[in-house]
């Protein structure tokens, strides 16, 4: 659940300030009149008393009118959300979702090491070490948190469910040490890692543990969250951390959150000096430096268990006990030294020094200036860098990579045989026969990669590229399954942003392989492309684009040196170095816009014609359900709307879109949560599924689809129309705070999982807001006008890939744009992104929502609708209303309204016609107050006049 922050409170107060001022002014006037009209100024008692009475009656009316204006104006959205009927999950839905959460996690947990077949555990008695064993990571913080209304299954509970008995003395040591996990939230971050110092383990406790069992499990946990990236330097400025001992520092200068603390090291030393069979469990979404396990021969097994959701730790217990055979594969590359990531020096806090005249203010940092981040690694993200750099001799692979992308072990063994490859009519196809050659039932993954022909100095290409994958069914020992693999040749195309300015499949030999992981080739075949294919004509587009893709991000390349494979990565040292230039060029600065200098008139077109508004008609929104986007009936409906109705719809889209009574558009509820549904106003929530990283580690597209279907079922119970997810940005850097919410370092794996989740949700009539569109791959400075610079090739081949698939394959009906700038244009108003690519090329039909609309010095509704955003995720009145009423603006409003209503009309709530409307309780109360006030006013007015007349008569007598 998202909490209330001071910025929200201030925005609410500012939105009702005119009405508060009006009440204050009338109150002061009433007091002045009461004081000024006295025996000295008005001798007649009857008249004096009447004036006093009338002044306070005027105040009563003014107060009621002003409060009503607040309620039906700026506070309406908040009140509608807060007083919405609390629809909850049925017991059947809870049961199904809980079972699915466990099933997903059972295929997500990844076995990284299993020396001497240490797992499954041989003994049902287990010593579980590590504070995180009693307080594991279920999800992330912020929008990714679990709902407190449902119980979570802990690691120890999951082990108990699997028939394992854990050492309660050890667990009590940890719960007595600290019961709660330090808070890592948007407004504050405490990075403390509670861990009992080794000196606090009594010899008696250790001796007792050794008597209890010779099996030892160690749990190390790391949490991440919305609003803050993980610290690269735990001794850095502004880092809150409390050491576990006064005898030493947990971290030295330069050590990161994704390394062991001194206390954790000491604990591991203690455990390994007393136990010879040790299993290490890493519970976190961000890849961790696990090189230390090679220093301990006693650590026989290593499991990666990403955040498990509400019930996922039950699956961990089954895997430890051997009831379930692990089948997860890494969604990211584990390296020995995270400082060697190609993005390491260019992810973090970089502020422009010459942009102080463009201030922004947000609830994370207060007032600050625009920032930047350079995607210097270009297309060489994650394994694409490590594999290609190794092939070019630029790095020592074995010294750099510990566990490759797509890597994972099993309790059994498999063989894979690659059949003959057919390349015809643009399709590459072949069969792979997978056989369980061991003695335990299990699942395997067929991973297909290609290595394209590369010309030195030509189009940038990685030497390893995932292109397709499939997961087998559960195979009993000795059983085989034939997996059919098929993909289009344009899946191997590269985007040439320099010469062709189009997708290009270059002629030459493409090595197509089946791999155990990104580095280990099982078998490969050659596919030969006879001549260059350039996808730049209407009858030959890339991946079914509606129009040929061509450069839309030239201006977003910036003055940056990008990594190139040319001459064996000759420019690697220069390109990957930390930035030294903290100034935005004069050319770009002259084009930079935020609230201080944005003028909608700059983009007005005199040729635009004013659209029809407020026309008479009887078309209802339900009449458009199932109609095509360009059906003529839409024009009739849109003609009926007034400026105010369109503005209300566009401006007040926070956690749902408002009602428009004139056309039968009801208020719809949209809710947050990448792994669940959380209504931040009613506090009703759903079961939390495992993290997106967990889903990616399953490499199971069917499970991803069922995840989306499960979200859809819960949405129906909760009366929810839209889901602010799935989030599908890229794991560009291990320290990104929102890694748990995103899938993988790879665009293809992310695309498959994201599009399947979207497919599942959309099949239930729930529109999924794929987010954050786009290049929102770090939390640092995300609200601070963060200028993201990248090559068009990287944008299209890596960062947009999951979004593209979610539109083309998943049928996404909604998008949430992002806070950051792409180049010098806010992503929420970047027409190249939202119009040229999303709508024109990909054929998207639906609505684009801004990210949380806090203003922040650059978010403006006028700017948004002209660039392609349709609705503002706002709950209070700030810069979310349309101010310009030119023909250009009105045309943009009409288009935005069309997009919003198209999405609404095709939601499940309109499947059976126009839905019944419930009057919000606050409106009912307000109407009652109006009635009581009217009666009271009339009564008091009659009483005042009667008393005036009585006093007059008495005075005459």
C-alpha positions, 0 to 999 in steps of 0.5 A: 500500500502507498502511504500518505506523504506531505506533498499529497496533503499540501496539494489537497490543501492548495486545491481547496484554498480558494474555497477556504479563503472564501469561508475565511473572508465571509467569517471575518465579514460576519465578525466585523458586522457583529462587532461594528453594528452595536448600540453606538452605531445602530441604536435600534435594538430590533434592527441591530439584532436582525443585522447580526442574525442575517450576517451569520445566516449569510455565513452559514450559506456561504460556508455550505456553498464553499464546502459543496464546491470543494466536495464536488470540485477538487475533492470529488475524486478523493471522496469517490475513491475513499467512499467506494464500496469495499468489494472483497475477495471470495474464499474461492478466489483467495484459495485459487490465488494462494495456490497459484502463488505457490505454483509460480514460486515453485518454478521460480526458485533457482538452484545455483549450486548443489555439490554432492547432491546436498539437496534435497535435505537428508534430515527433516531436522534443520538448523536455519541461520540468519535473521532474514529467516524470520523476516524474509522478503515477500515483495517490494515496498511502495506499490509492490507491498503485500496487503496486510489483510491476508496472512503471509507464509514465512520461510519457517512456516513453509518448511514446516508445511513440507514436513521439516522441523526447524530449530526454534532456539535459533529462530527465537534468537533472531526474533528477540534481536529484532522483530521488524524489518527496517523501513525502505520506503519512498520518503525514507530509507533505513538500509540497516541489515539486522543480523545477530553478531557471531559473539552473541551465539553462545557455545551452548546454542551452537552445541545444541544446534549440532545435536539437533541436526547436521543440516544447516541452512543460511538465509540472506535477504535484501529488500528493494522498493519504489523511490530509492535505488540500493546503495552502491556505497553503504558509507555514502552521504545520506545513507541511514544504517545502524551497525549490529555491533559497537566493536566493528563497522558492518561495511567499509567505504565503497562496499555496497548493499549487495555484498555481505555485511561484516556481521553476515560474514562472521555468521557464515564463518560460524556456521561453516566452522561447525557444519559441513553441509550448508545450504545458502538461500539468497532471498532478494530480487537484485542480483547479489555478489555470491563469489564468497560461496567459493571460499567455503567448501562447506556451502554445498548448495545455493538457492536463489529465492526471489520475493515469494509473495503471500504463499510462495515460501511454501514452495521453498519448503517443498524444494528443500524437502525434495517434494518439488524439483527446482526448475528455475533459471536466472533472469539476470547474470550473476557477476563476481563484482557488481562494479564491473557491470557496463552500466555501473558508472552511469547509473545513479545521481547526476545533476546538471550544473547549468540548469538551476533555472529549471527547478523541480520539487518532489516529496523524495528530495525537495527542491532540486535541479534537472538530472541525467543518466547516460545509457552508455552501454547501448545494446550491450545490457547484461549477458549481451555485454558479457558474452560479446565482450568475452568473444572479443577478448575484452574481458575474462568471462570466467573471472567475471561471470559466476552464474550466466543468464538462463542458468539453473540446476535440477535434482535430475539431469536432462539431454536436449537434441536439436533437429534439422533447422528449416528456414522458409518463407521467413520462418526458422523452425526446428524440433528439440527433444528433451529427455529426463536422463536422471532419476527424479521427475522434473522440468527443463527449459529449451533456450534458443539463441542466435549469433548474427554476422557482425561487420567491424564498425557496422551495426552494433550486434551482440554475439548472444541473443535470446530469441525463443524459449519453451518450458517442458511439462513435468518429465518422469525419469526416462521420458522425453518431450519434443518441443517445437521451436519457431520464430520469424527471421525478422526476430534476428534483425537489428535496428540501424539508426545510423544509415538505413534508419530502419530494421535490417536483417543483414545477409550472412550466416546466423548461428542458431543454438540451443543452450543450457544458458547464455554461455553454454551451447548444447548444439547449433545450426547455421541459418543463412540469409542470402541478401540484406532485408530492410524493413522500410516499406508498407508491404515489408514492415518489421514484426507486423508494424502497421507502418514502417519503423524509422527513427523517432529518437534521434534527438535523444542520443545526446552528446554521449559516447556509446560503447561499440563493438568495433575493434574489439570494444576499443572504446570500452574504457572511455565509453563506460567511464563515469560522466565528467560533463555535467552541463546540458549543451546550449542547443538542448537547453534552448529546447528544454521545457518545464512548467517555468517556460512551457507555453501551449501556444508554441504548438498551436496550429492555425489550420486546426478546426474547432471540434463540435462540443455539447451537441444534442444526442442520445448515444450512450457509452455502452452503445460503443462496447465492442465497436471498432476504434474508428466506428462513426458512432464515436464521433456522435458520442464525442460531439455530445461532450462539453469542454468541462466534461472532457476536462474532468475526464482527462484531469481526474484519472487518479486510481480510476476514471470519473463518471460522465452522467450525460453519456452513461459513463460510470466511475471506474476503479483502477488500482496499483500493485505489480503483483497484486491489487491494492486499493489505496483508499478503501484499503482492500487488497488482493492476494500478493503473487510472487515478484515479477523477477520470480515470474521471469525465473520460471521461464514459463509463459503459461504461468505468466498468463495464469498470473494475469488471469488470476489478477483478472479474477481478483479484479472482478471480485474487487469490482476493479476495471484497471490494473496499474501493471505489469511493470516491464522496465529492464534490469539495466543495473543491479542496484535499481530499487524497483528490480522486484517489480520488473522482469529481467535484464533481457528484453525478449524474456521480459517481453514474453512474461509481460505480454502473457500477463497482459493477455491473461488480464485482458482475457478477463476484461481488465485493462492492464496498464503496461508501465513505466513507458519508457526507460524508467530503469532507475529510481534515483532522480526519477521525479527530477526531470531525469534526462535519459540519453540512449541510442535509438537502437538500444531503445528499440531492441532492449527497452521497448521490446516488452512494451511492443510485445504487450501491445502486439501479442498481449492486446494491452488496452492501457499504458502508464507513461513515466516520470523521466524525460527521454532526451529533453522531452518528458516521456508523458509528452514525447510524441515520438514515443507515444504517437509515432511508435506506440500508436502509429507503428504498433497500432495501439488503441487505448488510453495512456495515463501519466505516472502519479501526477504530482506536478513536480515542476514539469507535469502539465495536462496541456503538454501531456495531451499534445504529446500523447498522454490522455489522462492524468493520474491525479487526485487533486487539482494542480496542473492536471486541468486543461487551460488552453481552449484553442482548436489545437487543444480541443482536438487533442482533448477530443482524441484523449477523451476518445482513447479513455472512453474506448478503453472504458467501453471495452472493460468487463464492467460494460460487457453486459450493457450500461452498468447500474450506478451507485450514488457515492455515500458522500454525495448522499450525505451532502444532499442530506446536509443541503436539505437540513441546511435549507430547512434550518436556514428557512427556520432561522430566517423566519425566526429572525424576522419574527423576533424583529417584528416582535421587538418592533411591536414591543418598542412601539408599545 
